[in-house]
Amino acid sequence: MVDRRLDNQRIAKNTALLSFRMLCMTLIALYTSRVVLTSLGIENYGIYNVVGGGVMMFSIISGALTASINRFITFELGRGDMIKLKMVFSTSIMIQLLLGFIIVLLAESIGVWFLNEKMVIPQDRLNAANWVLQFSIITFVINLISVPYNAVIIAHERMSAFAYISIIEAVGKLMIAYFIMISPMDKLIFYAITICLLSFVIRIIYGFYCKKNFEECSCHFIWNKEILKNMFSFASWNMIGASSAIFRDQGGNIVINLFCGPAVNAARAIAFQVNNAIQGFVQSFMTALNPQITKSYASGDTGYMISLLYKGARFSFYILLFISLPIIVNTEFILSIWLGQVPDHTVLFIQLVLMFALSECISMPLITAMYATGNVRNYQIVVGGLQMMNLPISYIALHMGAIPESVVIVAIIISQICLITRLIMLNKTIHLNLFQFVSHVYLNILVVSLVASALPLYIMIVVEKITVNSFIFLLLLCIITSAFSILYLGCNTKERKFIYERVSNILLHRHG
């Protein structure tokens, strides 16, 4: 019998490290967002996000290969085959370089044409928007080449390095926010240039760390047909899923621009920035958990893998609920303090985007499990096909006069349909028990959510205007109701004991 206590402790330690990373990054991001929005103005901020988002459309290609690289590096490490691991890493670098070249060609042709001919950009800002496009392309390619190095760090579960380098990146963005205020040149162009330079510096740091600590991170020209075939086979089917997510997020952003203009793009961008900051804590947990899911499948321990799926789905939801509920209840007040100048539609966008994140986080470990098996063809055709419906349905809704936030409402409904589909497919692939998942996970988080949110939402509706005192009261109430429902309705006795021990250790360590 394999003792999994060390694995569980490693997951807890890595989650703590990555959560510390996210806390630092979130605090910095909250400040830099306000400074950047104030310095650029609502219109320029919206232009940067919609143009940069247009470049992200090319993640349709890169996202599929990124998932393939992450899966194959972690899988070979789980098997302990160092020779194969070195070959996979070198092949990944070659693939990313070729892919970067292809994306530059596509962005310089299709991207430039679409920006200048189709997008709604004020004429006096079109030149700046073109500069943003060029530097966004360079930034995208730099981040593309970093993927294999990031995958190696995560596969080895060296989350301390991942956390510290990410904090350096966040501090870099803080410095950029300051320099925007004093820059004599066009602020939008300056912002795009400095973000690009920061990406280059972070890329160098990742490369140096990996080459120093991991022997597989030595790139050689390798043309292994078997590895290429397997990776491209995985990636080609995964491209459907990658494209569906990009069409949903960035396609939705462009549709909003076509019907509503850059000011609403700014509102949506703020909402997704809040979401990224909050959801980062869940991603920290999943980043710590994902290698264990893949490695347990690679070693043939599917029982442990399934137990991780149950815990991963529940605890990722709990983490996000605990952090997001106070924001959902106090959105308008928080925005008035944080930004001062709040674009229209921002409040409802944030509330709906956080609800979408709660829906999606349940599926995160299920997606990792499906990727671990390598059998992604049918999964991507069905689930990717469902997610593809986000864009046409959103377009039709806005064309018929629906509010801009309807794009997120459509995404929430389709997210739940995709969750059901994933469960059915995993039942066939790894014999995941549907009844147990529904009873132990889905109904569990539903009860926890209702108990945690009922009283705070009722008070939010009754109180006409949130003041400082009522904000503090609602904040404390959300924390108390969330903690109570998660601990006593969401966790079993063993899980509560583990949480109490970890908290006690942290408090005693600080006291000592």
C-alpha positions as CSV (number, residue, x, y, z in Angstrom):
1,M,0.0,0.0,0.0
2,V,1.5,3.3,-1.1
3,D,1.7,5.9,1.7
4,R,0.1,9.1,0.2
5,R,0.7,11.3,3.3
6,L,3.8,12.8,1.8
7,D,2.0,13.6,-1.4
8,N,-0.9,15.2,0.4
9,Q,1.6,17.3,2.5
10,R,3.4,18.3,-0.6
11,I,0.1,19.5,-2.2
12,A,-0.7,21.5,1.0
13,K,2.8,23.0,1.1
14,N,2.8,23.9,-2.6
15,T,-0.7,25.4,-2.3
16,A,0.4,27.6,0.6
17,L,3.4,28.8,-1.4
18,L,1.4,29.5,-4.4
19,S,-1.4,31.2,-2.3
20,F,1.3,33.5,-0.8
21,R,2.4,34.3,-4.4
22,M,-1.2,35.1,-5.4
23,L,-1.8,37.2,-2.3
24,C,1.3,39.4,-3.2
25,M,0.3,39.5,-6.9
26,T,-3.3,40.4,-6.1
27,L,-2.4,43.2,-3.8
28,I,0.0,44.6,-6.4
29,A,-2.5,44.0,-9.2
30,L,-5.3,45.9,-7.3
31,Y,-3.0,49.0,-7.0
32,T,-1.5,48.8,-10.5
33,S,-5.0,48.4,-12.1
34,R,-6.1,51.6,-10.6
35,V,-3.0,53.5,-11.6
36,V,-3.0,52.1,-15.2
37,L,-6.7,52.8,-15.6
38,T,-6.3,56.4,-14.3
39,S,-3.1,56.9,-16.4
40,L,-4.5,55.5,-19.7
41,G,-8.1,56.5,-19.3
42,I,-11.1,54.3,-19.9
43,E,-10.9,54.4,-23.7
44,N,-7.2,53.6,-24.0
45,Y,-7.6,50.9,-21.4
46,G,-10.4,49.3,-23.4
47,I,-8.3,49.6,-26.6
48,Y,-5.3,47.8,-25.0
49,N,-7.4,45.0,-23.7
50,V,-9.4,44.4,-26.9
51,V,-6.3,44.6,-29.2
52,G,-4.2,42.5,-26.9
53,G,-7.2,40.1,-26.6
54,G,-7.2,39.9,-30.4
55,V,-3.6,38.6,-30.3
56,M,-4.7,36.1,-27.7
57,M,-7.0,34.7,-30.4
58,F,-3.9,33.0,-31.7
59,S,-3.8,30.9,-28.5
60,I,-6.2,28.7,-30.5
61,I,-3.0,27.2,-31.9
62,S,-0.6,27.7,-29.0
63,G,-3.0,26.6,-26.2
64,A,-3.5,23.2,-27.7
65,L,0.3,22.5,-27.8
66,T,0.8,24.1,-24.4
67,A,-1.6,21.5,-22.8
68,S,0.2,18.8,-24.8
69,I,3.6,19.9,-23.5
70,N,2.4,20.1,-19.9
71,R,0.8,16.6,-20.1
72,F,3.8,14.8,-21.7
73,I,6.5,16.4,-19.5
74,T,4.5,15.5,-16.3
75,F,3.6,12.1,-17.6
76,E,7.2,11.1,-18.4
77,L,8.4,12.4,-15.1
78,G,5.8,10.3,-13.4
79,R,7.1,7.3,-15.2
80,G,10.7,8.1,-14.3
81,D,12.0,7.9,-17.9
82,M,14.7,10.6,-18.0
83,I,15.8,9.9,-21.5
84,K,12.3,10.2,-22.9
85,L,11.8,13.3,-20.7
86,K,14.8,15.0,-22.3
87,M,13.6,14.2,-25.7
88,V,10.1,15.6,-24.9
89,F,11.6,18.8,-23.6
90,S,13.8,19.4,-26.6
91,T,11.0,18.5,-29.0
92,S,8.7,21.0,-27.1
93,I,11.2,23.9,-27.7
94,M,11.5,23.1,-31.4
95,I,7.7,23.0,-31.7
96,Q,7.2,26.3,-29.9
97,L,9.8,28.1,-32.0
98,L,8.1,26.9,-35.2
99,L,4.7,27.8,-33.8
100,G,6.0,31.3,-32.9
101,F,7.0,31.9,-36.5
102,I,3.6,30.8,-37.8
103,I,1.7,33.0,-35.3
104,V,3.8,36.1,-36.3
105,L,2.9,35.5,-40.0
106,L,-0.8,35.2,-39.1
107,A,-0.9,38.1,-36.8
108,E,0.9,40.4,-39.2
109,S,-1.6,39.6,-41.9
110,I,-5.0,38.7,-40.5
111,G,-4.5,40.7,-37.3
112,V,-3.4,43.9,-38.9
113,W,-6.2,43.8,-41.4
114,F,-8.9,43.1,-38.8
115,L,-7.6,45.9,-36.5
116,N,-7.6,48.5,-39.2
117,E,-10.7,47.5,-41.2
118,K,-13.2,46.0,-38.7
119,M,-12.6,47.0,-35.1
120,V,-14.2,50.0,-33.5
121,I,-11.2,52.2,-32.7
122,P,-11.3,56.1,-32.6
123,Q,-9.3,57.4,-35.7
124,D,-6.9,59.4,-33.5
125,R,-6.0,56.3,-31.5
126,L,-5.6,53.9,-34.5
127,N,-1.8,54.5,-34.8
128,A,-1.3,53.7,-31.1
129,A,-3.5,50.6,-31.4
130,N,-1.2,49.4,-34.2
131,W,1.8,49.8,-32.0
132,V,0.0,47.9,-29.2
133,L,-0.7,45.1,-31.7
134,Q,3.0,44.8,-32.7
135,F,4.3,44.7,-29.1
136,S,1.5,42.3,-28.1
137,I,2.6,39.9,-30.8
138,I,6.2,40.0,-29.5
139,T,5.0,39.5,-25.9
140,F,2.9,36.6,-27.0
141,V,5.8,34.8,-28.7
142,I,8.1,35.4,-25.7
143,N,5.5,33.8,-23.4
144,L,5.1,31.0,-25.9
145,I,8.8,30.0,-25.7
146,S,8.6,30.0,-21.9
147,V,5.9,27.3,-21.8
148,P,8.2,24.2,-21.7
149,Y,10.3,25.8,-18.9
150,N,7.2,26.5,-16.8
151,A,5.9,23.0,-17.4
152,V,9.1,21.5,-16.1
153,I,9.0,23.6,-12.9
154,I,5.4,22.6,-12.3
155,A,6.0,18.9,-13.1
156,H,8.9,18.8,-10.5
157,E,6.5,20.6,-8.1
158,R,9.1,23.3,-7.4
159,M,6.4,25.8,-6.5
160,S,8.7,28.1,-4.5
161,A,10.6,29.1,-7.7
162,F,7.3,29.5,-9.6
163,A,6.0,31.7,-6.8
164,Y,9.1,33.9,-6.4
165,I,9.5,34.5,-10.1
166,S,5.8,35.4,-10.4
167,I,6.2,37.9,-7.6
168,I,9.2,39.5,-9.4
169,E,6.9,39.8,-12.5
170,A,4.2,41.5,-10.4
171,V,6.7,43.9,-8.9
172,G,7.8,44.7,-12.5
173,K,4.2,45.6,-13.4
174,L,4.0,47.8,-10.3
175,M,7.1,49.7,-11.6
176,I,5.5,50.0,-15.0
177,A,2.4,51.5,-13.5
178,Y,4.6,54.2,-11.9
179,F,6.6,54.9,-15.0
180,I,3.4,55.3,-17.1
181,M,2.5,58.4,-14.9
182,I,5.8,60.1,-15.7
183,S,6.4,58.9,-19.2
184,P,6.6,61.8,-21.8
185,M,5.6,59.5,-24.7
186,D,2.1,58.2,-25.6
187,K,1.0,56.3,-22.5
188,L,-0.7,53.5,-24.4
189,I,2.3,52.8,-26.6
190,F,4.6,53.1,-23.6
191,Y,2.5,50.5,-21.6
192,A,2.7,48.0,-24.5
193,I,6.5,48.4,-24.8
194,T,7.2,48.0,-21.1
195,I,5.0,45.0,-20.7
196,C,6.9,43.4,-23.6
197,L,10.3,44.1,-22.0
198,L,9.1,42.7,-18.7
199,S,8.0,39.4,-20.4
200,F,11.5,39.2,-22.0
201,V,13.2,39.6,-18.5
202,I,11.0,37.0,-16.9
203,R,11.6,34.6,-19.8
204,I,15.4,34.9,-19.2
205,I,15.0,34.2,-15.4
206,Y,12.9,31.1,-16.1
207,G,15.4,29.8,-18.5
208,F,18.4,30.4,-16.2
209,Y,16.7,28.6,-13.2
210,C,15.6,25.6,-15.2
211,K,19.0,25.0,-16.9
212,K,20.7,25.3,-13.5
213,N,18.3,22.9,-11.6
214,F,16.9,20.3,-14.1
215,E,19.1,18.2,-16.3
216,E,16.4,17.7,-18.9
217,C,16.4,21.4,-19.7
218,S,19.2,21.3,-22.3
219,C,17.8,21.9,-25.7
220,H,19.1,19.9,-28.7
221,F,17.7,19.6,-32.2
222,I,15.7,16.4,-32.0
223,W,13.3,15.0,-34.7
224,N,11.7,12.0,-33.0
225,K,8.8,11.0,-35.2
226,E,7.0,9.0,-32.4
227,I,7.1,11.9,-29.9
228,L,6.1,14.4,-32.5
229,K,3.2,12.2,-33.7
230,N,1.9,11.6,-30.1
231,M,2.3,15.3,-29.1
232,F,0.6,16.6,-32.3
233,S,-2.1,14.0,-32.1
234,F,-2.9,15.1,-28.6
235,A,-2.6,18.8,-29.6
236,S,-4.6,18.5,-32.8
237,W,-7.7,17.3,-30.9
238,N,-7.0,19.6,-28.0
239,M,-7.0,22.5,-30.4
240,I,-10.8,22.2,-30.5
241,G,-11.0,22.9,-26.7
242,A,-8.4,25.6,-26.9
243,S,-10.1,27.4,-29.7
244,S,-13.5,27.1,-28.0
245,A,-12.2,28.8,-24.8
246,I,-10.5,31.5,-26.8
247,F,-13.6,32.1,-28.9
248,R,-15.7,32.3,-25.7
249,D,-13.4,34.8,-23.9
250,Q,-11.7,36.9,-26.6
251,G,-14.4,36.3,-29.2
252,G,-16.9,37.6,-26.7
253,N,-14.7,40.6,-26.1
254,I,-14.6,41.4,-29.8
255,V,-18.4,40.9,-30.1
256,I,-18.9,43.4,-27.3
257,N,-16.6,45.8,-29.0
258,L,-18.6,45.5,-32.3
259,F,-22.0,46.2,-30.6
260,C,-21.0,48.3,-27.6
261,G,-17.7,50.0,-28.1
262,P,-14.4,50.2,-26.2
263,A,-15.9,51.7,-23.0
264,V,-17.8,48.4,-22.3
265,N,-14.6,46.5,-23.2
266,A,-13.0,48.4,-20.4
267,A,-15.8,47.3,-18.0
268,R,-15.4,43.7,-19.0
269,A,-11.6,44.0,-18.8
270,I,-11.8,45.2,-15.2
271,A,-14.2,42.3,-14.4
272,F,-11.9,39.7,-15.8
273,Q,-8.9,41.3,-14.0
274,V,-10.7,40.9,-10.7
275,N,-11.6,37.4,-11.7
276,N,-8.0,36.5,-12.6
277,A,-6.8,37.9,-9.3
278,I,-9.3,35.9,-7.3
279,Q,-9.3,32.8,-9.4
280,G,-5.5,32.8,-9.1
281,F,-5.9,31.3,-5.6
282,V,-7.8,28.4,-7.0
283,Q,-5.3,28.0,-9.8
284,S,-2.6,27.9,-7.1
285,F,-4.4,24.9,-5.5
286,M,-4.8,23.2,-8.9
287,T,-1.2,23.9,-10.0
288,A,-0.2,22.0,-6.8
289,L,-2.7,19.2,-7.4
290,N,-2.4,18.7,-11.2
291,P,1.0,17.0,-11.2
292,Q,-0.3,14.4,-8.7
293,I,-3.4,13.7,-10.8
294,T,-1.3,13.0,-13.9
295,K,1.5,11.1,-12.0
296,S,-1.0,8.9,-10.2
297,Y,-2.5,7.9,-13.6
298,A,0.9,7.4,-15.1
299,S,1.8,5.0,-12.3
300,G,-1.5,3.1,-12.5
301,D,-3.0,4.3,-9.2
302,T,-6.4,5.4,-10.5
303,G,-8.1,5.0,-7.1
304,Y,-5.9,7.8,-5.7
305,M,-6.5,9.8,-8.8
306,I,-10.3,9.7,-8.4
307,S,-10.0,10.7,-4.7
308,L,-8.0,13.7,-5.9
309,L,-10.7,14.6,-8.4
310,Y,-13.4,14.7,-5.6
311,K,-11.2,16.7,-3.3
312,G,-10.0,19.0,-6.0
313,A,-13.5,19.8,-7.3
314,R,-14.8,20.6,-3.8
315,F,-11.8,22.5,-2.4
316,S,-11.2,24.6,-5.5
317,F,-14.9,25.7,-5.2
318,Y,-14.6,26.3,-1.5
319,I,-11.5,28.5,-1.9
320,L,-13.2,30.5,-4.7
321,L,-16.4,30.9,-2.7
322,F,-14.7,32.1,0.4
323,I,-12.8,34.8,-1.5
324,S,-15.5,35.8,-4.1
325,L,-18.6,36.0,-1.9
326,P,-17.6,39.2,-0.1
327,I,-16.8,40.8,-3.5
328,I,-20.1,39.7,-5.0
329,V,-22.0,41.2,-2.1
330,N,-20.0,44.4,-1.9
331,T,-19.0,44.9,-5.6
332,E,-20.2,48.5,-6.0
333,F,-18.7,49.8,-2.8
334,I,-15.3,48.0,-3.5
335,L,-15.1,49.5,-7.0
336,S,-15.9,53.0,-5.8
337,I,-13.0,52.8,-3.3
338,W,-10.6,50.9,-5.6
339,L,-11.1,52.7,-8.9
340,G,-12.9,55.9,-8.0
341,Q,-14.1,56.2,-11.7
342,V,-16.2,53.1,-12.4
343,P,-17.1,52.4,-16.0
344,D,-20.8,51.5,-16.6
345,H,-21.7,47.8,-16.6
346,T,-18.6,46.9,-14.4
347,V,-20.6,45.9,-11.3
348,L,-22.8,43.3,-12.9
349,F,-19.9,42.1,-15.1
350,I,-17.8,41.3,-12.0
351,Q,-20.6,39.5,-10.2
352,L,-21.5,37.4,-13.2
353,V,-17.8,36.6,-14.1
354,L,-17.2,35.4,-10.5
355,M,-20.3,33.2,-10.8
356,F,-18.9,31.8,-14.1
357,A,-15.6,31.1,-12.3
358,L,-17.4,29.2,-9.6
359,S,-19.1,27.1,-12.2
360,E,-15.8,26.4,-14.1
361,C,-13.6,25.6,-11.1
362,I,-15.6,22.4,-10.5
363,S,-14.4,21.1,-13.8
364,M,-10.7,21.9,-13.4
365,P,-9.6,18.6,-11.9
366,L,-11.8,16.7,-14.4
367,I,-10.1,18.4,-17.3
368,T,-6.7,17.4,-15.9
369,A,-7.8,13.8,-15.5
370,M,-9.0,13.6,-19.1
371,Y,-5.7,15.1,-20.3
372,A,-3.8,12.6,-18.2
373,T,-5.4,9.6,-20.0
374,G,-4.4,11.0,-23.4
375,N,-7.7,10.0,-24.9
376,V,-8.9,13.5,-25.8
377,R,-10.4,13.1,-29.3
378,N,-14.1,12.4,-28.4
379,Y,-13.8,14.7,-25.3
380,Q,-12.7,17.7,-27.4
381,I,-15.2,17.1,-30.2
382,V,-18.1,17.0,-27.7
383,V,-17.1,19.5,-25.0
384,G,-15.2,21.8,-27.4
385,G,-18.2,21.8,-29.7
386,L,-20.5,22.8,-26.9
387,Q,-18.2,25.6,-25.8
388,M,-18.0,26.8,-29.4
389,M,-21.7,27.8,-29.1
390,N,-20.8,30.6,-26.8
391,L,-19.8,32.9,-29.6
392,P,-22.7,32.6,-32.0
393,I,-25.3,32.6,-29.2
394,S,-23.7,35.7,-27.6
395,Y,-23.6,37.4,-31.1
396,I,-27.3,36.6,-31.6
397,A,-28.2,37.8,-28.1
398,L,-26.4,41.2,-28.5
399,H,-27.8,41.6,-32.1
400,M,-31.3,41.2,-30.6
401,G,-30.6,44.0,-28.1
402,A,-29.6,42.0,-25.0
403,I,-27.4,43.7,-22.3
404,P,-23.6,43.3,-22.7
405,E,-23.5,41.1,-19.6
406,S,-25.6,38.5,-21.4
407,V,-22.3,37.2,-22.9
408,V,-21.3,35.9,-19.4
409,I,-24.8,34.5,-18.7
410,V,-24.6,32.4,-21.8
411,A,-21.1,31.2,-20.7
412,I,-22.4,30.1,-17.3
413,I,-25.2,28.0,-18.8
414,I,-22.9,26.3,-21.2
415,S,-20.3,25.7,-18.5
416,Q,-22.8,23.6,-16.5
417,I,-23.8,21.6,-19.6
418,C,-20.1,20.9,-20.2
419,L,-19.6,19.8,-16.6
420,I,-22.3,17.2,-17.0
421,T,-20.7,16.0,-20.3
422,R,-17.3,15.7,-18.7
423,L,-18.6,13.5,-15.9
424,I,-20.3,11.2,-18.4
425,M,-17.2,10.8,-20.4
426,L,-14.9,10.2,-17.4
427,N,-17.4,7.6,-16.2
428,K,-16.6,5.7,-19.4
429,T,-12.8,6.4,-19.4
430,I,-11.7,5.9,-15.8
431,H,-15.0,4.6,-14.3
432,L,-15.7,7.7,-12.3
433,N,-18.9,7.0,-10.3
434,L,-21.4,9.6,-11.3
435,F,-23.7,9.1,-8.3
436,Q,-20.9,9.5,-5.9
437,F,-19.6,12.7,-7.6
438,V,-23.1,14.3,-7.6
439,S,-23.8,13.4,-4.0
440,H,-20.3,13.9,-2.5
441,V,-19.3,16.9,-4.6
442,Y,-22.1,18.7,-6.5
443,L,-24.9,18.6,-3.9
444,N,-22.3,19.3,-1.2
445,I,-21.1,22.5,-2.8
446,L,-24.7,23.5,-3.5
447,V,-25.7,23.2,0.1
448,V,-22.5,25.1,1.2
449,S,-23.2,27.9,-1.3
450,L,-26.8,28.3,-0.2
451,V,-26.0,28.4,3.5
452,A,-22.9,30.7,3.1
453,S,-24.7,33.3,0.8
454,A,-28.3,33.4,1.9
455,L,-28.0,35.9,4.8
456,P,-25.4,38.2,3.2
457,L,-27.3,38.4,-0.1
458,Y,-30.6,39.1,1.8
459,I,-28.9,42.0,3.7
460,M,-27.3,43.3,0.5
461,I,-30.8,43.5,-1.1
462,V,-32.4,45.1,2.0
463,V,-29.7,47.8,2.6
464,E,-30.2,50.6,0.0
465,K,-26.7,52.0,0.1
466,I,-23.5,50.3,1.4
467,T,-21.6,52.5,3.8
468,V,-18.2,51.8,5.4
469,N,-19.9,50.4,8.5
470,S,-22.3,48.1,6.6
471,F,-19.4,47.1,4.3
472,I,-17.3,45.9,7.3
473,F,-20.4,44.1,8.8
474,L,-21.1,42.4,5.5
475,L,-17.4,41.5,5.0
476,L,-17.3,39.8,8.4
477,L,-20.6,38.1,7.9
478,C,-19.5,36.6,4.6
479,I,-16.3,35.3,6.2
480,I,-18.2,33.8,9.1
481,T,-21.0,32.2,7.1
482,S,-18.5,30.9,4.4
483,A,-16.1,29.5,7.0
484,F,-18.9,27.8,9.0
485,S,-20.6,26.2,6.0
486,I,-17.3,25.1,4.4
487,L,-15.9,23.5,7.6
488,Y,-19.1,22.0,9.0
489,L,-21.1,21.2,5.9
490,G,-18.5,20.9,3.2
491,C,-15.7,19.0,5.1
492,N,-15.7,15.6,6.8
493,T,-14.1,15.0,10.2
494,K,-10.7,14.0,8.8
495,E,-10.6,17.1,6.5
496,R,-11.5,19.4,9.4
497,K,-8.8,17.9,11.6
498,F,-6.2,18.4,8.8
499,I,-7.3,22.1,8.4
500,Y,-7.2,22.7,12.1
501,E,-3.7,21.2,12.3
502,R,-2.3,23.3,9.4
503,V,-3.8,26.5,10.9
504,S,-2.5,25.7,14.3
505,N,1.0,24.9,13.0
506,I,1.1,28.3,11.1
507,L,-0.1,30.2,14.2
508,L,2.4,28.4,16.5
509,H,5.2,29.0,14.1
510,R,4.5,32.7,13.9
511,H,4.1,32.9,17.7
512,G,7.4,31.2,18.2
